[in-house]
Structures are given as structure tokens and as C-alpha cells.
Amino acid sequence: MELVFNEAGLIPAIAQAHDSGEVLMLAWMNQEAIDKTLATGEVHYYSRSRGELWHKGATSGHTQKLIELRYDCDKDAILLLIDQTGPACHTHRRSCFYHALRGGKEVIISDPQAD
């Protein structure tokens, strides 16, 4: 597979729950993260803030098991169909997409999950 990475060697990756279709998070991957994900079956990303590979859930236990990796028609974005253990978001919410605009107002549509 020949993917198109940006100038920093990264490609956006959307994590989606394979069973419900819920979009859980957006992160970035480099070639090493993709290779590790495919080799281990657990999702790895590239942390832009830390400048290093990041095994999702390595410290929190909120891992992502890869069910299927897809990419778009331009090969410049990845869709990861996953089985999520625990919350996906670092705020302890199921999804990172918990802000919504409703009636012109920003609302929080989900609360953090209890540990």
C-alpha cells in the first residue's frame, strides 16, 4: 500500500468503533505506527506533542484492537475500525467528539466515564 504522508511524514487516522460506527478519535500515524499496528493488532499512533510513537492504552489500559485498516481514495487518510477498551479520549469520555453546536450554542454531549 502506498499511502500519502504530509511533509512531516504523518497521515491522519480516524478511529471508529467497528460495531457501532461511532467516531471515537482522530490522531496521526507515521509509517512506524502503521507497521507496529499491523504487526501487533493493537493501534499505535505518533504523538506530535511528544515527538514519539504512542501505543494507545499503554499506560491507561484503554487499548484499541485493530479490526480493519482502511484508507481513502486519495490514500491520504486512514480509517481504523477498532474494538475500544475503556474510553478513547484522554478526558475519559468514550469519544473525543463530545462538543456539539445545537441551536447556535456549544454543548457538551457526554460526560467522563467512571474508572
N, C-alpha and C positions, 0 to 999 in steps of 0.2 A: 504494500500500500504506500503510495506516495502522497503524503499529506503536505499541506502548505502552511508553514510556520511563519510567524511575523518576524520582524527584524531582530527581536530578542530571542528567537528560537522557540517561541511559545505558540500554543494554539488553545483557544477557549474550549472548555469542556463542560457540558451541561450534564448534571447528574439527575436522573429521573427514576422514580420508583417503578420497577418493571411490572408490578401487579396492579397499581392504581393509576399510573400515568402522571402522578403528581411530580412537578418540577421541584427538586429539593435544593439545588445549589448550582452556582457557576464558579468554576475555578480554572486554573491554567495548567497545561501539561507541556512538558518538553519530550523529546524522544526517549530519554531515560525513564521518565514517568510512565510513558506508554508501554515501553518494554517490560518494566517491572510489573505493571498492572497485568499485562498479558501472561507473564511468566508465573505470577503468584495467584492470580484470580482475585486479589484484593486491590482496591483502587489506590493509586499513588498520584500525587499532584506535584507541581512545582510551586513552592511558596515564593512569590515575588518579594514580599517584605523581608523574609529571612534569607532569600537567595539560595535555597537548597531544596532537595527532594523532600516530600512530605507524604508519609504513609497515613492516610486518613484513618483516624481512630487509634493510632499507635499509643497515644497517652490517655485518651478519653475512653477507649473501648468502643466508640461509636463508628465501627468499621463499615465499609461498603464492599459487598461481594459483587463482583462483576458477573452479570448475566449475559450481556452482549454489548459490544462496542460497535457503534455506527458512526458514519461521517457523512457530511452533507455533499451536495452535488459539486460544489467548488473545492471540496476537500480542505476547507479552511476552518471547520468547526467539528467538534466531536460530541456525540450523544452517548452517554453511558447509561445503559439500563442496568439498574443495580438492585440489590437487596440490602436495605439500610438497617443497621442495628443501632437503636437509640436515635437521638436527634441528629440531623445533618448539620444544623447551624451551630456555630460557636456560642450563640446566645441560648442554647439548649431548647431551641424550637425545632419542630420536625423539618421545617423548610426555612431557608434564608429569605424567602419571598413572603414576609409577613406584614409588609406595609402595603396599603391599598389606598387608592383615591376613590372615594364614594361621595357623590353629591358635592364634588369640589373640595372635599376635606380629606386630609390624611388620617387614616385609621389603622390601628394595629389589629390584625385579624386572627392572631393566635398568641397564646401565652407560652412561656417556657414550660417544658416538661419537668416533672419532678424526677429526681435521681433515684 
